[in-house]
Amino acid sequence: MKPAPRFLVMGAGSVGCYLGGCLQHAGAQVDFVGRPLVLQTLRTHGLRLSDRDGRNQFLAPAQLRLHEQVPTACHPDLVLLCVKSRATEAAAQELERHLAAGTPVLSLQNGLHNVTLAQAVAPGLNWLAGMVPFNIAEIGPGCFHRGSDGQLAAEEHAPLARSADWFAQAGVPLALHADLKPIQRGKLLLNLNNPVNALSGQPLRAQLLDAGHRRQFAGLMREALALMRLDGAEPAALTPLPWNLLIRILCLPTPLFRLIAARLLRIDPQARSSMADDLAAGRPTEIDVLCGEIVRLAERLGRRAPLNEAMVARIQTLSTRTTTTP
């Protein structure tokens, strides 16, 4: 029998804890690197995993390998990079200091350019792009819940092909693609709802049932989609609906929307965006790699993206207030 693979989760937040926990529960060896506050919670409460399909798994504190820094003499078969995008360069540099040259690192972060940034500061590692389509929320101390559907995606590469069976055994199957960029662009479009959700103060499902919030989300997507197409970069469809039709459906009155978009509403009532969590905790948000990405695309094309510009300004103002309040 082949020995169990070893994974290193760089960034033990919601995504990192959930995916790392699923892999460990399936029998893999997993090391978690995270912030002291998160690690202390895990040391006290352990790691509980749940999802909308009935998963209920628990790893006791004594079963968890927890680290504030990349452990010395660590030789993972695969690293899952799950830090926020603003921490990409620092995390990449730390990984390169401690890991063997050529170690594969799969970026499972929001945004389009994390692999490029990481490759520039840590060229000795093997950087791979990935995408997490589903929502994960911390619903209690050490309790991480997947509240929506979707399949992990990554670019085709031999180390990922070797790990694919373990992701499948862990209940988080990984689909490999020759070109991941269209999928990343599609995820960026859907992630434009994150700031809308954060500002709404509501869980995702309740927010999507509010016509005003839906129209705001649709406006951000419409603006971004037009710019992507002007740039010749068509995003992959990540829902059963073509983008133009999805935008139109979002703008329907709520009774019609509820009827037509039943699959879009297959979200747990407790699911919420990570940006809502960041604002509530007084942490910086990822608005710069979401709406900010659309603003920069517009500037490069000699255009404007006023709706996304306004959203960046609103979130940045609110984030500054929450991070500076005693």
C-alpha positions in Angstrom: 0.0 0.0 0.0 1.3 3.5 -0.9 2.0 5.7 2.1 -0.5 8.4 2.8 0.5 11.7 1.1 1.5 14.7 3.2 -0.3 18.1 2.6 0.7 21.4 4.0 -2.1 24.0 4.4 -0.6 27.5 4.3 -3.3 29.6 5.7 -5.6 27.8 8.2 -8.7 29.9 7.7 -12.1 28.8 6.5 -10.9 27.3 3.2 -7.7 25.9 4.6 -9.2 24.3 7.6 -12.1 22.8 5.7 -10.0 21.3 2.9 -7.2 20.2 5.1 -9.6 18.7 7.6 -11.4 16.7 4.8 -8.0 15.4 3.5 -6.9 14.4 7.0 -10.2 12.7 7.8 -9.7 10.6 4.6 -6.3 9.4 5.9 -3.8 11.9 4.6 -1.1 13.6 6.8 -1.8 17.4 7.1 0.1 20.2 8.6 -1.8 23.5 9.3 0.0 26.8 9.3 -2.1 29.7 10.6 -2.5 32.7 12.8 -2.1 32.2 16.6 -5.8 33.1 17.3 -7.0 30.5 14.9 -4.6 27.8 16.1 -5.6 28.4 19.7 -9.2 27.9 18.8 -8.3 24.6 17.1 -6.2 23.5 20.1 -9.2 24.1 22.3 -12.1 22.9 20.3 -10.6 20.7 17.6 -11.8 20.8 14.0 -15.4 20.0 13.0 -16.4 19.7 9.4 -20.0 19.8 8.0 -21.7 20.5 4.7 -25.2 20.8 3.3 -25.1 17.2 2.2 -24.8 15.8 5.8 -21.1 15.6 6.4 -20.3 15.6 10.1 -16.7 14.8 10.9 -14.5 15.7 13.8 -10.7 15.8 14.4 -9.7 16.1 18.1 -7.1 18.7 19.1 -4.5 16.0 19.7 -4.9 14.8 16.1 -4.1 18.2 14.6 -0.6 19.2 13.5 -0.7 23.0 14.1 2.1 25.5 13.4 2.5 29.3 13.4 5.3 29.0 10.8 6.2 26.4 8.2 7.7 23.5 10.2 11.4 22.7 9.6 12.2 19.5 7.7 8.7 19.6 6.2 8.5 17.7 2.9 4.9 17.9 1.7 3.7 16.2 -1.5 1.5 19.3 -2.1 1.0 22.7 -0.4 -2.5 24.3 -0.4 -2.0 28.0 -0.4 -5.1 29.4 1.3 -3.9 32.8 2.7 -5.7 36.0 1.7 -4.4 37.5 -1.5 -2.7 40.4 0.3 -0.5 37.8 2.1 0.6 36.0 -1.1 4.1 37.3 -1.4 5.0 37.0 2.3 3.6 33.4 2.4 5.5 32.5 -0.8 8.8 33.7 0.5 8.3 31.8 3.8 7.5 28.6 1.9 10.5 28.9 -0.3 12.8 29.4 2.7 11.6 26.1 4.3 10.6 23.8 1.4 12.7 21.8 -1.1 13.0 23.3 -4.6 10.3 22.2 -6.9 7.7 21.5 -4.2 4.2 22.0 -5.8 2.0 24.7 -4.4 -1.6 25.0 -5.4 -3.1 28.5 -5.0 -6.7 28.2 -3.8 -7.2 32.0 -3.4 -9.5 34.6 -4.8 -8.2 36.8 -7.6 -6.4 36.2 -10.9 -2.8 36.9 -10.3 -1.7 35.1 -7.1 0.4 32.5 -8.9 2.2 35.2 -10.9 3.0 37.2 -7.7 4.2 34.1 -5.9 6.3 32.9 -8.8 8.0 36.3 -9.0 9.2 36.2 -5.3 9.6 32.4 -4.9 10.7 31.0 -8.3 12.2 27.8 -6.7 8.7 26.4 -6.0 6.3 24.9 -8.5 3.3 27.2 -8.5 -0.1 26.0 -9.7 -3.4 27.8 -10.1 -6.6 26.5 -8.5 -10.2 27.7 -7.7 -12.6 27.0 -4.8 -16.2 27.4 -6.1 -18.1 26.8 -2.9 -18.8 28.9 0.2 -17.2 27.9 3.5 -18.2 29.6 6.8 -17.0 29.2 10.3 -20.3 28.7 12.2 -18.7 28.1 15.6 -15.3 27.8 17.2 -13.4 25.3 15.0 -16.6 24.4 13.1 -16.3 24.9 9.3 -19.4 24.4 7.1 -19.7 24.1 3.3 -22.9 25.9 2.4 -23.0 25.7 -1.4 -22.1 23.4 -4.2 -19.3 23.2 -6.8 -16.2 21.3 -7.7 -12.6 22.3 -6.9 -10.7 23.2 -10.1 -7.0 23.5 -11.0 -4.7 23.5 -13.9 -3.5 20.2 -15.3 -0.2 19.1 -13.8 1.4 15.8 -12.7 1.5 16.5 -9.0 -2.2 17.3 -9.0 -3.1 14.3 -11.0 -1.3 12.1 -8.4 -3.3 13.8 -5.6 -6.7 13.8 -7.3 -7.7 10.4 -5.8 -7.1 11.8 -2.3 -9.3 14.8 -3.0 -12.0 12.5 -4.3 -11.7 10.2 -1.2 -12.0 13.3 1.0 -15.3 14.3 -0.6 -13.8 17.4 -2.3 -13.1 16.1 -5.9 -10.6 18.1 -8.0 -11.3 18.7 -11.7 -8.2 19.5 -13.8 -8.3 21.9 -16.8 -5.8 22.6 -19.5 -6.7 26.3 -19.2 -7.9 27.6 -15.9 -8.1 31.3 -16.7 -11.7 31.3 -18.1 -12.8 29.5 -14.9 -10.9 32.0 -12.7 -12.6 34.9 -14.6 -16.0 33.2 -14.0 -15.3 32.9 -10.3 -14.3 36.6 -10.2 -17.7 37.5 -11.7 -19.5 35.5 -9.0 -17.3 36.9 -6.3 -18.5 40.4 -7.1 -21.4 39.5 -4.9 -19.0 39.3 -1.9 -19.0 43.1 -1.1 -22.8 43.3 -1.8 -23.3 40.5 0.8 -20.9 42.1 3.3 -22.7 45.5 3.1 -26.2 43.8 3.3 -25.5 42.4 6.8 -27.5 39.3 5.7 -26.6 35.6 5.0 -26.1 34.9 1.3 -29.5 33.3 0.6 -31.4 36.1 2.3 -29.4 38.7 0.5 -30.1 37.0 -2.9 -33.8 37.1 -2.1 -33.6 40.9 -1.8 -34.3 42.6 -5.1 -32.2 45.7 -4.4 -29.1 43.7 -3.5 -29.6 41.4 -6.5 -29.7 44.4 -8.8 -26.6 45.8 -7.3 -24.8 42.5 -7.8 -26.1 42.3 -11.4 -24.8 45.8 -12.1 -21.3 44.9 -11.0 -21.3 41.8 -13.1 -22.7 43.5 -16.2 -20.0 46.1 -16.0 -17.3 43.5 -15.5 -18.5 41.2 -18.2 -18.6 43.9 -20.8 -15.0 44.8 -20.0 -13.8 41.2 -20.1 -15.4 40.7 -23.5 -13.9 44.0 -24.7 -10.6 42.5 -23.7 -11.3 39.3 -25.6 -11.4 37.3 -22.3 -14.7 35.3 -22.1 -15.3 33.9 -18.6 -16.4 30.3 -18.3 -20.0 29.8 -17.1 -20.0 28.4 -13.6 -23.8 28.2 -13.3 -26.3 26.4 -15.6 -27.1 29.8 -17.0 -25.2 31.9 -19.6 -23.9 35.1 -18.1 -26.3 37.5 -19.9 -29.3 35.4 -18.9 -28.1 35.2 -15.3 -27.8 38.9 -15.1 -31.3 39.3 -16.5 -32.7 36.8 -14.0 -31.1 38.6 -11.1 -33.0 41.7 -12.0 -36.5 40.0 -12.0 -39.0 40.6 -9.2 -38.3 38.3 -6.3 -41.3 35.9 -6.8 -40.2 35.3 -10.4 -36.5 35.1 -9.3 -37.3 32.6 -6.6 -39.2 30.4 -9.1 -36.7 30.5 -11.9 -33.5 30.5 -9.9 -34.2 27.6 -7.6 -30.8 26.0 -8.2 -29.0 29.3 -7.5 -30.7 29.4 -4.1 -29.4 26.0 -3.0 -27.4 27.7 -0.3 -27.6 27.0 3.4 -29.3 29.8 5.3 -26.2 30.3 7.4 -23.7 30.7 4.5 -22.2 34.2 4.1 -19.3 35.7 2.3 -15.7 35.8 3.7 -15.7 39.5 3.2 -18.6 39.9 5.6 -16.5 37.9 8.2 -13.5 40.1 7.5 -15.4 43.3 8.1 -17.1 42.0 11.2 -13.7 40.9 12.6 -12.0 44.3 11.7 -9.7 42.6 9.2 -8.7 44.1 5.8 -10.8 42.7 2.9 -10.0 41.4 -0.5 -11.9 44.1 -2.4 -8.7 45.0 -4.3 -8.6 41.6 -6.0 -12.3 41.6 -6.7 -13.9 44.9 -7.8 -10.4 46.4 -7.8 -9.4 43.9 -10.5 -12.3 45.2 -12.7 -11.3 48.8 -12.1 -7.7 48.1 -13.2 -9.0 46.2 -16.3 -11.0 49.3 -17.2 -8.0 51.5 -16.8 -5.9 49.3 -19.0 -8.6 49.5 -21.7 -9.0 53.2 -21.4 -12.4 52.9 -19.9 -14.2 53.4 -16.6 -15.9 51.0 -14.2 -17.9 53.4 -12.1 -20.0 50.8 -10.2 -17.0 48.7 -9.2 -15.0 51.9 -8.4 -17.8 53.0 -6.0 -17.9 49.6 -4.4 -14.1 49.6 -3.8 -14.4 53.0 -2.2 -17.3 51.9 0.1 -15.6 48.8 1.3 -12.2 50.5 1.8 -13.9 53.3 3.8 -15.8 50.8 6.0 -12.7 48.6 6.4 -10.6 51.5 7.5 -13.2 52.4 10.1 -13.5 48.9 11.5 -9.7 48.3 11.6 -9.0 51.6 13.4 -11.9 51.5 15.9 -10.5 50.6 19.4 
